[in-house]
């Protein structure tokens, strides 16, 4: 599995609704946090190694109601 992090900007007043929608309807989500700054949410997803990350983000995250913008970070190695 590969972890990706997606920063999500929501339409005003809808960050909690978007977070709940992601948790309830996107099985690949690991966790979602409300954050401060340019973006409203930070979501962590686990995808299969051969997954098309761009397609996942554009079709499964950006199309959710009240998602205005995203910024995706892929990971290389987790240190424990």
C-alpha positions as CSV (number, residue, x, y, z in Angstrom):
1,X,0.0,0.0,0.0
2,X,1.1,3.6,-0.7
3,X,0.1,6.5,1.5
4,X,-0.8,9.8,0.0
5,X,-1.8,13.0,1.8
6,X,-4.3,15.4,0.3
7,X,-4.8,19.0,1.5
8,X,-8.3,20.0,0.8
9,X,-9.8,23.5,0.6
10,X,-13.6,23.6,1.1
11,X,-16.3,26.0,0.3
12,X,-16.8,28.3,3.3
13,X,-18.7,26.7,6.1
14,X,-18.5,23.1,4.8
15,X,-15.2,21.7,6.1
16,X,-16.9,19.4,8.7
17,X,-19.4,18.2,6.1
18,X,-16.6,17.3,3.7
19,X,-14.6,15.5,6.4
20,X,-17.7,13.4,7.3
21,X,-18.4,12.6,3.7
22,X,-14.9,11.4,3.1
23,X,-14.9,9.2,6.2
24,X,-18.3,7.8,5.4
25,X,-17.9,7.2,1.6
26,X,-14.2,6.8,0.6
27,X,-12.9,3.5,1.8
28,X,-9.3,4.3,1.1
29,X,-9.2,7.1,3.8
30,X,-7.1,6.5,6.8
31,X,-7.7,9.7,8.7
32,X,-8.7,13.3,8.2
33,X,-7.8,16.3,10.2
34,X,-9.0,19.9,10.3
35,X,-6.1,22.3,9.9
36,X,-5.3,26.0,9.8
37,X,-3.9,27.9,6.9
38,X,-4.6,27.9,3.2
39,X,-6.4,24.6,3.4
40,X,-9.1,23.3,5.7
41,X,-8.5,19.6,5.8
42,X,-5.6,17.1,5.7
43,X,-6.6,13.7,4.6
44,X,-4.4,10.5,4.5
45,X,-5.3,7.8,2.1
46,X,-3.8,4.3,1.5
47,X,-3.9,3.2,-2.1
48,X,-2.6,0.0,-3.8
49,X,0.9,0.3,-5.1
50,X,-0.3,0.2,-8.7
51,X,-3.1,2.7,-8.2
52,X,-3.4,5.8,-10.5
53,X,-3.1,8.5,-7.9
54,X,-4.2,11.3,-10.2
55,X,-7.3,9.5,-11.2
56,X,-8.1,8.7,-7.6
57,X,-7.8,12.3,-6.5
58,X,-9.6,13.8,-9.4
59,X,-12.5,11.2,-9.4
60,X,-12.8,10.3,-5.7
61,X,-11.8,13.4,-3.8
62,X,-12.1,16.5,-6.0
63,X,-15.7,15.5,-7.0
64,X,-17.0,15.5,-3.5
65,X,-19.6,18.2,-2.7
66,X,-18.0,21.4,-1.4
67,X,-14.4,20.6,-2.3
68,X,-13.0,23.7,-3.9
69,X,-9.3,22.8,-4.3
70,X,-6.7,20.1,-3.5
71,X,-3.0,19.7,-3.2
72,X,-1.6,16.1,-3.2
73,X,1.6,14.9,-1.7
74,X,2.9,11.4,-2.3
75,X,5.1,9.6,0.1
76,X,8.3,7.6,-0.5
77,X,9.2,6.0,2.9
78,X,7.7,5.9,6.3
79,X,10.1,6.0,9.2
80,X,9.2,4.4,12.5
